[in-house]
Amino acid sequence: MSVYNSILELVGNTPMIRLNKVTKDFPGQYFTKFEAFNPGHSNKDRIAIHIIEEAEKSGLLKPVSTIIETTSGNTGFSLAMVCQIKGYRCILAVTSKSSKDKIEMLRSLGAKVYVCPANVKADDPRSYYQVAKRLHNEIKDSIYINQYFNHLNTEAHYLTTGPEIWKQTEGKITHLVASSGTGGTISGSARYLKEQNPDIQIVGVDAYGSVLKKYHETGELDTNEIYPYRIEGLGKNLIPTATDFDAIDHFEKVTDEDSAHSAREISQTEGMFVGYTSGAALQAVKQLNEEHYFDSDSYVVIIFPDHGSKYVSKIYNEEWMVAQGFLDAVHSNTENEV
């Protein structure tokens, strides 16, 4: 009988699953790296355990230490989980865009949560970036994870996600498609994969209202591109140094509405209960297929970063979808009540 010493030993080695329905009419073969199988239900478990254990090795953490981070929810959940097991205090600054489900999950794991306005500039003292910095300066023996500017974020995926994808596809992968927020997942995976085969195409998924795609193409941070959007954990209003733009070949922008419907489509066809950014990744693949980006030899891996349970009050809630103007007679799954 195999017994694990703690839930942390279950982080990583997530399955690669063939997509049988949502891409059945596309040329090539399509698979998902299904990160919801991590114990914290997202790819962020990988960076949480890696960053904390590296801090322990370097002596930055003490038994009384407090770990502070900004998060759209997933990184916070993973950090709170690791902190509970290792005995650290956890304080999280989240944006008001985060779903109620995520916020309550964070609190259920013992984290103290500060909810900050989403639609303010990064240097605004009310932004979750600035709130986290202030708390770090005020609290003795605290460390600020700062995932957007922490090379260990990218390194975690270079050491785990990339090698897993290469091994699971037996080196056959031709395209990697992944949502980009901090950029750690896509950048770390891309660096490893391109070391094995430089011809592998790396596609980052960005949101309308984010600056990443234009920065990748022009090197310009265009603040005129910034406006409110709904997808959590996708895109950014600043340039994270955790993103290796040189390792990414193309960015594809997707809308809030299309991404929500694509997430629901995955759940209703493949039986995978996935999160908002998983829908964004599939939506990008749909758009690229329309542009004839893939061919019969394509071996495409799409990272589905997290689980749909964190979005029950949003994209899987009919009232929320209606309130956003996302549901109509074509898309609604609600049967007429008698």
KOLLOKE-591785 format. One line per 3 residues: number of its first residue (from 0); for each residue z, y, x of C-alpha. Coordinates in steps of 0.1 Angstrom, whole numbers, plus 5000, padded with zeros to 4 digits. Last residue first. Example, Ala and Ser with C-alpha at 12.3 -4.5 7.8 and 13.67 -1.06 7.14 Angstrom:
// KOLLOKE-591785
1	5071 4989 5137; 5078 4955 5123;
***
This chain:
// KOLLOKE-591785
337	4837 5241 4566; 4838 5255 4602; 4805 5262 4619;
334	4805 5244 4652; 4814 5264 4683; 4791 5256 4712;
331	4776 5291 4713; 4747 5296 4737; 4717 5301 4714;
328	4735 5317 4685; 4751 5342 4709; 4778 5342 4735;
325	4781 5364 4766; 4788 5397 4750; 4820 5400 4771;
322	4842 5398 4739; 4822 5368 4728; 4829 5349 4760;
319	4866 5358 4758; 4867 5346 4722; 4850 5313 4731;
316	4874 5305 4759; 4859 5283 4786; 4846 5313 4806;
313	4880 5331 4804; 4913 5317 4792; 4904 5282 4804;
310	4894 5296 4838; 4919 5280 4862; 4915 5246 4846;
307	4878 5248 4856; 4884 5235 4891; 4873 5250 4924;
304	4847 5255 4951; 4816 5237 4939; 4796 5236 4971;
301	4759 5229 4966; 4742 5205 4990; 4704 5203 4988;
298	4682 5177 5003; 4647 5192 5000; 4618 5168 5008;
295	4602 5173 4973; 4602 5211 4977; 4627 5239 4974;
292	4623 5277 4974; 4597 5277 4946; 4609 5311 4933;
289	4620 5294 4900; 4639 5269 4921; 4657 5298 4939;
286	4668 5311 4905; 4682 5277 4894; 4699 5273 4928;
283	4716 5307 4924; 4728 5297 4890; 4743 5265 4904;
280	4763 5286 4929; 4774 5310 4902; 4785 5282 4880;
277	4806 5269 4909; 4819 5304 4912; 4833 5303 4877;
274	4852 5271 4880; 4843 5234 4874; 4851 5207 4849;
271	4826 5181 4861; 4812 5160 4832; 4777 5164 4846;
268	4762 5177 4814; 4788 5197 4795; 4809 5207 4825;
265	4779 5217 4845; 4765 5237 4816; 4798 5255 4812;
262	4795 5266 4848; 4759 5277 4843; 4768 5297 4812;
259	4795 5316 4831; 4771 5322 4861; 4744 5336 4838;
256	4768 5360 4822; 4784 5373 4854; 4751 5379 4871;
253	4737 5362 4902; 4726 5376 4936; 4710 5353 4962;
250	4717 5358 4999; 4695 5343 5026; 4697 5328 5061;
247	4734 5328 5067; 4747 5320 5103; 4740 5356 5114;
244	4761 5370 5086; 4792 5352 5099; 4817 5362 5072;
241	4854 5362 5083; 4848 5398 5094; 4848 5407 5057;
238	4825 5436 5048; 4839 5456 5018; 4834 5457 4981;
235	4831 5419 4980; 4812 5390 4965; 4826 5361 4947;
232	4863 5351 4943; 4865 5361 4906; 4834 5368 4886;
229	4839 5397 4862; 4820 5427 4877; 4830 5463 4883;
226	4806 5485 4904; 4798 5487 4941; 4761 5491 4950;
223	4765 5528 4956; 4789 5519 4984; 4760 5508 5005;
220	4774 5491 5037; 4742 5490 5057; 4732 5462 5081;
217	4699 5459 5063; 4695 5424 5049; 4730 5411 5053;
214	4745 5444 5042; 4723 5443 5011; 4734 5408 5002;
211	4771 5415 5008; 4777 5447 4989; 4790 5435 4956;
208	4784 5448 4921; 4759 5421 4913; 4775 5390 4927;
205	4766 5371 4959; 4756 5335 4966; 4750 5326 5003;
202	4721 5303 5012; 4721 5284 5045; 4689 5267 5055;
199	4692 5238 5079; 4666 5242 5107; 4693 5247 5134;
196	4703 5210 5130; 4736 5198 5144; 4748 5232 5156;
193	4734 5246 5124; 4757 5224 5104; 4788 5235 5123;
190	4781 5272 5121; 4771 5269 5084; 4803 5252 5074;
187	4824 5279 5090; 4803 5306 5076; 4800 5293 5040;
184	4837 5285 5036; 4850 5316 5054; 4828 5341 5037;
181	4857 5361 5022; 4837 5360 4990; 4805 5339 4994;
178	4794 5312 4970; 4777 5283 4987; 4743 5267 4989;
175	4735 5245 5019; 4699 5234 5024; 4682 5206 5044;
172	4709 5180 5045; 4698 5146 5058; 4724 5144 5086;
169	4740 5113 5071; 4747 5133 5039; 4784 5124 5040;
166	4786 5129 5078; 4770 5163 5078; 4790 5175 5048;
163	4823 5163 5063; 4816 5179 5096; 4810 5213 5079;
160	4840 5211 5056; 4865 5202 5083; 4865 5219 5117;
157	4840 5246 5109; 4857 5251 5075; 4891 5257 5090;
154	4875 5279 5117; 4862 5304 5091; 4896 5311 5077;
151	4911 5309 5112; 4889 5339 5121; 4911 5361 5099;
148	4896 5393 5085; 4890 5384 5049; 4919 5359 5050;
145	4946 5385 5057; 4974 5360 5062; 5000 5387 5064;
142	5031 5374 5082; 5067 5382 5072; 5098 5382 5094;
139	5111 5414 5079; 5095 5427 5048; 5084 5464 5046;
136	5053 5463 5068; 5041 5431 5052; 5047 5446 5017;
133	5027 5477 5026; 4998 5456 5039; 4998 5434 5007;
130	4998 5465 4985; 4969 5480 5006; 4946 5450 5002;
127	4956 5445 4965; 4944 5480 4958; 4970 5506 4946;
124	4971 5525 4979; 4933 5530 4975; 4916 5519 5008;
121	4897 5490 4991; 4884 5513 4963; 4897 5507 4928;
118	4884 5484 4900; 4907 5455 4904; 4940 5470 4896;
115	4969 5452 4912; 4990 5423 4899; 5020 5416 4923;
112	5030 5379 4922; 5062 5363 4936; 5053 5327 4943;
109	5074 5298 4930; 5047 5273 4922; 5048 5282 4885;
106	5043 5318 4895; 5009 5310 4911; 4999 5288 4881;
103	5008 5317 4857; 4985 5340 4877; 4956 5315 4878;
100	4958 5309 4840; 4960 5346 4833; 4926 5349 4850;
97	4923 5372 4880; 4905 5404 4873; 4938 5423 4875;
94	4937 5417 4912; 4962 5396 4931; 4989 5404 4956;
91	5008 5373 4966; 5043 5368 4980; 5054 5333 4993;
88	5087 5323 5008; 5086 5295 5033; 5100 5260 5028;
85	5073 5237 5042; 5065 5220 5009; 5069 5251 4987;
82	5050 5272 5012; 5020 5248 5012; 5017 5249 4974;
79	5022 5287 4974; 4995 5290 5000; 4970 5269 4980;
76	4978 5288 4948; 4973 5321 4966; 4940 5310 4981;
73	4928 5301 4947; 4940 5332 4928; 4918 5362 4935;
70	4940 5366 4966; 4957 5390 4989; 4984 5374 5011;
67	5020 5374 5022; 5039 5346 5038; 5077 5352 5042;
64	5096 5337 5071; 5131 5324 5069; 5124 5291 5087;
61	5104 5310 5113; 5067 5315 5116; 5049 5333 5144;
58	5057 5306 5169; 5021 5299 5179; 5022 5263 5166;
55	5037 5275 5133; 5010 5301 5129; 4984 5275 5135;
52	5001 5253 5108; 5000 5282 5083; 4963 5291 5090;
49	4952 5254 5088; 4972 5246 5057; 4960 5276 5037;
46	4925 5274 5050; 4918 5239 5038; 4937 5243 5005;
43	4912 5272 4998; 4885 5246 4989; 4900 5243 4955;
40	4921 5221 4931; 4954 5225 4950; 4954 5188 4957;
37	4918 5189 4969; 4895 5171 4945; 4883 5205 4931;
34	4863 5208 4963; 4833 5188 4950; 4806 5190 4976;
31	4778 5189 4952; 4744 5171 4955; 4708 5178 4948;
28	4677 5159 4957; 4641 5173 4959; 4620 5191 4934;
25	4638 5204 4903; 4635 5188 4869; 4667 5168 4872;
22	4688 5198 4885; 4714 5200 4858; 4712 5163 4850;
19	4719 5139 4879; 4738 5159 4904; 4748 5135 4932;
16	4785 5137 4943; 4799 5144 4978; 4836 5137 4977;
13	4865 5157 4992; 4877 5147 5027; 4900 5177 5027;
10	4937 5181 5017; 4954 5149 5007; 4978 5149 5036;
7	4993 5181 5021; 5005 5161 4991; 5033 5148 5013;
4	5041 5117 5033; 5013 5097 5018; 5017 5061 5010;
1	4990 5034 5014; 5000 5000 5000;
***
